[in-house]
Amino acid sequence: MIVPGPPWQTTAAASETGGAIGGNTGVNKYTGRLDAQALQAGRWQVGALQATEMAGTPEAMALEASFVRALASARDVVLQDGLLVLKNGEQVLLRLEPMRLR
């Protein structure tokens, strides 16, 4: 089955005792653990991400790989102009906008 590329969806939920992250990469669904205490301190720490193994076009799979790599390698998180910005030092890796529910 070939699944088209983006849009991506990311959901993060955190409490004082733990957190989770999950969403859609445009091809596959993913899930993982999010360190809630680190998040409160402005640090982004996710555990190993698990994902479904659907196939997509080569372009969609390349975008997915970049997206997942950015999620996993980000170390800092800030709210900036209504966006959740994932960074590694000063390098911006992802800008995530809130999903509007209808």
Disulfide bonds with the S-S distance in Angstrom:
none
